[in-house]
Amino acid sequence: MPGPMQHGAQRKPKNAKKTFFRLAGYFKPHLPSVVTILIGLLVSAGASVAGTYLLKPIINQIEQMVQTKSTDFTLFFSYLAILAIIYAVGALTAYIVNLLIVNVSTATLEAVRVDMFTKLEKLPLRYFDSQTHGEIMSRFSNDTDALREMLSQGLPMLITSSVTIIGVLVMMLVLSPLLTALVLVVFALMLLVVQKLGKKSAFFFGKRQKLLAGVNGYIEEMIEGQREVKVFCREEAVSAEFEQKNEELRQSSTSAMTYAMMLMPIMGNLSYALYAAVAAAGAALAILGHADIGTLAAFLQYTRSFSQPLVQASQLFNGFISALAGAERIFELVDADPEVDEGRVTLVNVERDEHGQFREVGCCTNQWAWKRPVGDGFEYVELKGDVRFHDVTFRYDEKVDVLKNVNLFAKPGQKIAFVGSTGAGKTTITNLINRFYDVQMGSITYDGIDVKEIHKDDLRRSLSMVLQDTHLFTGTVRENIRYGRLDATDEEVVEAAKLANAHSFIRHLPQGYDTVLTADGANLSQGQRQLLAIARAAVANPPVLILDEATSSIDTRTEALIEKGMDRLMSGRTVFVIAHRLSTVRNSNAILVLEHGEVIERGDHADLLAQQGKYYQLYMGMFELS
């Protein structure tokens, strides 16, 4: 059978030595325990080796007593007592070592996962756009699992096996150099077998892991898309494709396990053949007077105990390499470039003094200002929500400009709407306002301050977004609404829900606001989930509001019901609206029509209809928004 780690064999690390020493850095907080573990492993392996060596004097003593017909068992029992003490020390040491290994390995994995998740929260959206969710989750699950096995099982077993092999080899040389030479010749053959079969096994285990990831990914995708599968009657086609993938996985798994399971019988038979050869050679030496019975018995025992750790160490090697490869992938995530934030302008609570000047205060005043460094001091710029684009050009990669020389302005309290086909750049504009991405050319100002100068957390604190795809967290309805502002009171949460017209359906839930939502709010309709997202934005009470298809999942009747609430929500705020329903943007102060990343028309609803351009064609149904 394969070793306990061999199933993780996937690929070799680029720099195993560097990765190992970096991983060893996580042991520093547990250095006393690590030193104790190393000493314990040496003691445990040494006890096993020393115990076997005592067979020599014990058997020789029995032989001498038989020959002399002695009934004095004093020396015999002394040897047995020493043997019992050695094995007791070894057993107790192994127990303590195992406890320490569990504590150190789990604590190390905890630290690794904390570093991974902490870095994940600091990464820019560009990173998540370039990595699939499955790839990221694989680092948290498969790679950390391989690392766990290496730390808790593989590494200790590898050290124990190595110490045992060295100790046994030394004792065999002490007992009989001639028989040791015979053992080494046969073991050279055994190592060759291990190497050949190990390579084959590792190749197929690696292939199996890749296919397994594909099968798991396919299952996850089909489970999430069950509604579409059934709507388009694709059950049979999906089943057929799964059977093909599953068959490939079966074939690879069969090949991997076949080579892995061949190893033990072959090694077992070779070890038995070696045992018989050593027994025959040892008997000949004993007959010729070159060895005593005790030496032969101890040597035979060493021969049996030598093969097991050797095979074990060989099997662990592939898993060890695989775990280091997993650790390397983990460190790739940990070392990924974090989101750069060079902003020095912060958002603070203020109030006006008797001279009408802003003064920073620590409590909540619902009046905010930008604290901007000027020379050796600061100046306070009132937060109004004046957002402007100045000749902005942006691309996600080096090939295609998504926005081209875009100029726009949104004065405080204005409602600006974006319309245009999919890919025109509407959502990109809102992403740039949040600084999820930075522009390549031009600039964006917020209350006259370049957004690159504003600390990102403070910038985003002044904004609130309602997206087309709503994400609800596991927790109560109240907690999901409060996610918009964690210090919001229960009364403010209810008021926000009323503003979004969500209060009515929440009251009819089993536990009202304390109803627990799971699976991204699967127990709610899409429209209800969207209403909670609007309530979340309302409780945040920001000066700038971004609605990206915010009412796309709400029927026209519900939309009409919340229109007044939305008007109250948008009152006094700068609002950016992206909508496919042109009826939702008619009352905007300005409507921008985008095409291929450029603003081709601008004006209010009446102006654009009078121009009889693209907006007119869209509104009259001559073109469809897609």
N, C-alpha and C positions, 0 to 999 in steps of 0.2 A: 504493500500500500504506500501511497505517497506520504512524505513527511508532513507534519502539521502545518507547514507553511507553503508547501509546494503549489497548492491550488492557486496562489496569487501570482504565479510567474507570468509576467506580462512583457516586460522589456528591461533592458539594462539602463542603469542611471548614467548620465553623461559624466559625472564626476563623483564616483562612489565615496572616495576618501573625504572629499570636502563635505559632502552631504552627511556622512557619518559623524564627523567631528562637530558639525553644526547641530546635529541632533543631540550629540553628547552634551552640548551646552545647556539643554533643558534639564540635565541631571544636577546642575550646580546647586540648586536649592536643597537637593536631597543627597548631597555628597556623603555625609556620614552613613546613610543607609546604603548607598551604592558601594562604598568601601566594605561595609559589613557583608553585603551580598557577595562581593568578589571573594572575600576571605572565607565566607561560608561555603561557597561553591568549591573552593580549593580544599577545604576541610572535608566536605561531604565526599568529593571524588577521591581524596586521599584516604579516607576511612575505608572506602570500598576496596581500593588497591591494597592497603595494608592488611585488611581483613583476609583477603585472598592469600597473601604471603604467609599468614600464620598457619595455613593448612600444612605447610612444609614441616615445621617442628611438631605439630600435633600428630600428623600421620607417622612421622619418624619416631615419636615417643611411643605411639601405640605399637609400632613394629618392634621397638626395642623391648617393650614390656612383654610382648608375645614371645620373643626369642628368649628372654631371661626369665619368663614366667613370673614376673614381678606383679605384686598386688598393690604397689604404692602408686596411688592416683594423684598424689600431691601436685606434681609438675603438670600432669595432664589437665587437672582442673584449673591450675594457674593459667595455662594457655587459653582454656575455654573462657575464664573470667576476663582475660585481656581482650579476647575476641568479642565477647559480649559488650564490654565497655566501648570498644572501637565502633561497633555497629550501632550502639545506643547513641554515641556522640554524633555519628553520621546521620542517624534518623532525626535526632533533635535539631541538628544544624539544618538539615533539609527542610524541616517544618518551619523554622524561623525564617530561612531564606525565602521560602515560598510566600510567606506572609508579607515580607518586605518587598518582594518582587511585585505582588499585587498592588501594594500601596504606591510604590514608585511608578509603575507603569500606568496606573489609572490617573495619578496626579500629573504625569508627563503628558498624557493624552488630553487631559483637561486643559493644560497650558497651551498645547498645540491648537486645540479647537478654539480657545479664547483668542489666540493670536489670529487665527484664520477668520473668525467671525468679526473681530474688531477691524481687521483690514478690509473685510468685505463691506463694512459700513462706511469706509473711507474712500472706496473706489469710485471713480466717475462713471456715469451712465455709459460712456463709450466702451468701458470694459465689458459691461453686461451685454452690449450690442454685439461684441465680437466673440462672446462665449455663450454656448447653449446652456440652458438651465441644468440639463442632464450632466454636462461636463463639469459644472461647478459643484453639483451635488455629489458627483463621483469622487471628488477630492475629499468631501466631508464623510462619505460613507466607505467606499471601496478602499481608498488610499489610507484612511485612518484605521480601517479594520486590518489591513495588511500590516500597518505599523504596530497596532495593538498586539497582533500575534507575534511579531518579531520581538517586541519588548517583553511580553509576558511569558512567551514560550521559546521562541526561536533562539534569541540571544543567550539566555541562561543555559539552554540545552546545548548550544554550540560551544559555550565555554566549558561546560561540564564534560562534553564529549572530547574536546581537545585535551583537557587536563587528564582525563581518564586514559586516552590513547598514549599520551606522553608518559604518564606514570606506569601504565602496563608495559610499555615498550622498555622502559628503564629496568623494571623488575624482571622482565623476561631475559634481558641481557645479563642481569646479575645471576639469574638461575642457570641459564644455558645459552651461550652465544651461538652454539651450533644449531640448536633447535630454533632460535630466533631468526637465523638466516633462512631456514626452511619456511618459517611463517611469512617473512617479508617477501619471498619469491611468490608465494601463492597470493598474498594480499596485493601485490603489484597487478596480478591478473584480475583480482576482484575490483580494484580501482579502475582498471580499464573498462570493465563491464559497466561499472557505475557511471563512468563518464559517457560512454556511448548511449546507454539507455536514458541517462539523465538529460542529455541534449534533446533526444527525441521527445521525452516526456515534457520537458520545459516548453518546447516548440508548440506542442498540441495543447498544453495547459494555457499558454498565452493566447492561442487562437480561440480556445474555449471561452476565455474571459472576454475577448472582444465580441464574440458572437453572443455571449450571455448578456452583455451590455446592450447589444442591438435588440435582442428579444425582449428584455425588460423595458427598453425605451418604446418598442412597438406596442407592448401591452399597455403601458401608461398612456400612450397616445390614443389607442383605440378605446380605452375606458373613458377618457375625457371627451372623445368624439362619438360616444354611443348614439347620441341623438341624430347626428348626421349619418352615421352608418345605417340606422334603421330607416331614416327618412328616404334615403336613396337605395334602400334594399341591397346593401353591400355586404350582408352578413356572410354569404357563401364565399365571396371574393376575399374578404378579410380573413376568414377561416383558412382558406387555401394558402394565402400568403403567410399566415402564421405557421401553418404546417410545414411549409418550405423552410422557413427560418428555424423552426424547432428541430427539423430533421438535420439541418446543417449543424446545429448545436449538438444533437445526439451523436452524430458521426465524430465530431471533434472530441466530445467528451469520452466516447468509447475508445478512440485512439489514445487519448491522454491517459485514461485509467488502465488501458491494456499495457502500455509501456511501464506505467508506475507499478502495476501489480506483478509484472514479470520480474521486477527487481528483487523482491524479497525471496521468492522461491529459488531463483538462480543463486543469490547470495547465500541463502540457507544451505543449499546443496553443496556449494563450494566450501562453506564453513564446516559442514559435516565431513567432507572429503579431507579438508585440512586437519580437522580433529583426529580423524583416523590415521592420517599420515604422521602427525606429531606423536600420537599414541604408539604407533609401530616403531618409529624412530627412537622415541624415548624408552620404550621397552628394550630395544636393542642396546641402547646406551647403559640401561640399568643392568642388563645381563652381563655386559662387558665390564661393569664396575665403574663406569664413568658418570653415573647419576644414581641418586637414591630414590626410593619410592615417594618420599615427601616432595622432593623437587619435581618429579614427574607429575604428581597430582596437582600441585600448585600451578605448574606450567600449563597443564591442560585446562585448568580453570581460567587462566589468563587468556589462553587461546580462544575460549568461548566468549569471554567478556571483551575481547579486543575487536571482534568483528561487528558487534552491535553498535558501539559508539562510532565506528568508522563509517558504517552505512548511514547511520543517523546524521552524522556531520555532513556527509555527501548530499543527502536529501535536503538538509536544512540550508545548504548553500544557495540553491535556486530561490528558495523562499526569502532568504536574507537579501539577495540581490533585488528581488521583486519589491520587497518592503522599502529598500533604499530608493528604488525608482518611484514608489509612491510618496516617500518623504520628499523627494526632489520636486514632484508635482505640487505637493503642499507648500513647499518653500517658494515655488514659482508664484503661487497665489499671494503668500505673505510678502514677497518682494515686489509685487506689482506696483506700479507707480500710483500713489494715492492722488486723490483730487487736489489740485493745487489751489491754494487760497492765499493770495497776497493782499487781500483787502484789509485796510486799516480803518475804514469808516464803519462805525457800529451804530446800532439802533438803541436808543435809550428813552426811558420815560422822562418827560419834562413837564414843567409848569411855568407860567409867566410870573416874574417878580413884579414889584410895584412900579418898575420902569418899563414894563412890557417886554423885558428880555427873557429868553428861555433860561431855565435853571434845571439842572438834572436832579431828579429825585429817585429814591429807591422803590417807592410804592407804585401801584398801578393808578395812573391818572387818565388812561384812555387818550392821552395826548403824547405823540411820539415825535422824535426829531433824530436826524442823522448827526452823530458826533464825529466831526471831521477834524483831523489833525491839521493845524496851521502853524507853521513855525514851531515855537516852543509851547504853544497852547492848543486850544480847540475852538472850533466854532460850531454852532448848532444850526442845522438847516431843517426847517419844518418838513415833516413827512406829509406830502400832499398826494402823491401818486401821479406825478407828471412823467410820463414815459415817452422817450423819443428814439427813433432809429436814424442814424446819420450815415448814409451811403454804405449800408451793411451788405457785405458779401460773405456767404458762408457755404462750406462744403463739408460733408461727413468724411469724405476721403479726398484724395488728390485729383480725382478725375472729373467729377461733375459738380458745378455750382448749383446748390439747392436754392439759394437766394442770391439775387444779382442787384447790387446797388439799390437796396430797398431804403426808402425814406418814408417815415410815418411819424405822427405825433398823436399822443392821447393826453389831452389836458385833464386835470383833476376833475373827477365826476363825470367824465365822458364815457359813453359806451361805443366801443369800436368793434365792428364785426368784420370777419374775414370769410369770404366765400371763394369757391374755386374747386376745380377737380382734385381728386386724390393725387397727391404728389406735387401739388402746386406750391407747397411750402407753408401752409397755414399753421400746422402744429409745430413746425420748426421755429417759427417766430416766438411762440409761447415758451418753447424750450430755451431759447436764447435769453428771454427776459429773466428766467429763473437761473440762468448761467449753468444749466445742465451741460451746455457746450459754450465755448467761447468763439467769437467771430474771428475770421481771418483778416478781414478788411473792414474799415469803418468803425463805428462805436455805437453804444447804446447808453443813454443817460437816464437817470432816475432822479427826479427833482434837481436836475442840473449836474448830477454827479455821475461820472463814468461807473457803470456797474462793476467793472474790474477793480475799482477802488473799494467797493463795499464788501465787507465780510459776508461770505456766502450764507451762513446761518442767519444772519440778520436780514440779508436781502430776502431770503425765502420766508422769513418770519413775517415780512410785510406783505406777502402774497398768499393767496389761497387758490387752489385749483380744484375744479370738478372735472374729472376725466370721463371719457366715453366708457372705458373699461374700469368699473369700480372694484376695488379690492376691500373686502371686509375681513377683519382679524377675528381669530377665535376669542370670544368674550361676549359680554352682554351688549345689548343695543346701546345702553347708556355709555359704556366704555368706548364703543366704536364712534359714537358722535363726539365724545370728549377727546378723541384722538386729535381733533383739530386744535384744541387748547386744553392741556392737561389740568390746568388750575380752574377750569370752568366749574361753576356750582351746578347742583342738580336743577335748580331753577333756570339757569342759563341754558342748560342742555334741553330742557323742555321747551323753552322759548325758541331756541333754534329749530327744534323739530316742528313747532307750530309754524314758524316762518317758512319752512320748506314744505309745509302741508303733509308732514310725515306723522304728526301726533295722532291723527285719527287711526291709522292702521296699526301703529305701535300699541295703542291702548287695547286693541283687540288681539294682540299676541298673547300666548298662554301666561306669561309672567310680565307682560307689558315691557317697560324699559329694562327689566332684569332678565328678559328672555336671552338665553345663551345662543349665540350664532356660531355655527361650525361649518367647515368645508366651504369657506368663502361666502357664507350666507345662503347656502343651498336651499334652506327652508323658506326663503323669501323669493318673491318674483323679481324679475330683472328691474322692473319699474320701482319696486320698493327699495331695492338695493341702491338705485340711483338717487332716490329721495333721501336716504341716509347719508349719501355722499354730499348732497347739497346742504343737509343739516350740519354735517361736519365742517363744511366751509363757512356756514353761517356762524357757528360758535367761535370760530377763529377770529372773526370780526376784523378782517384785514382792510387796508385802504385800496388795495388792488385785487381784483378778482378775475380769474381766468376760467372760462367755461368752454371746455373742449367737447363739443357734442353732448353737453350736460343733460339735455332732455331727449336724447336720441332713443332711449329705452322707455320713454314714458308716452303713453297713448295721448291722443289729442285732447281727450276729456280731462285727464289728469293734468296735462300741460296747461289747460285753461284754468284749472283750479289753483295751480301754484303760480300763475302769472303775476298775480298781485303780490304774493309773498316774494317772488323773485325780484319784482320791482322794488319792494322794500329793502331786500338784501342788496340790490345794486345801487340804491339811493345814496348819493354822496361819494360813491366809489368809482375809481377808474376800472372799467370792465372791458375785457377782451373776450369776444364771443366767436367761436367757430361753430357753424351750424350748416347742415344740409337743407333743413327746412327754412326756406327764405321767409316764411311767415314769422319766424322767431327773431329776425334781424331788422324788420321794417322800422322799428322805433329807435334804431341806433342813431347816434349823432353822426357817425361816419361809417360807410361800408366800403371796404377795400376788396376789389376783385383781383385775385392773383392768378397768374398763368405762367407756368414754367419758371417759378421763382421771381417773377417781376410783378409789380403793381401796375395793372393796365387801366384800372378805373378807380376813382375815389369820389365819394359824395354821399349824400343821404339818399333815402329810398326814392324820393321824388326826383332828385337831380339825376340819378342813374337811369330811372325810367325815361326821363326826358331826353337823355343822351342816345337812347335806343341802341346801346352797345351790347356787350356780352351779358351784363346783368339783366338788361331788358329781355334778351333772348332766353336767359335762364328762368326769369320770373314768368314769362309768357309760355314756358314749357317747350320752347323751340330746341333747347338742349337739356340734357339730364346731368345733374351733378352725380359724380360717381366716387 
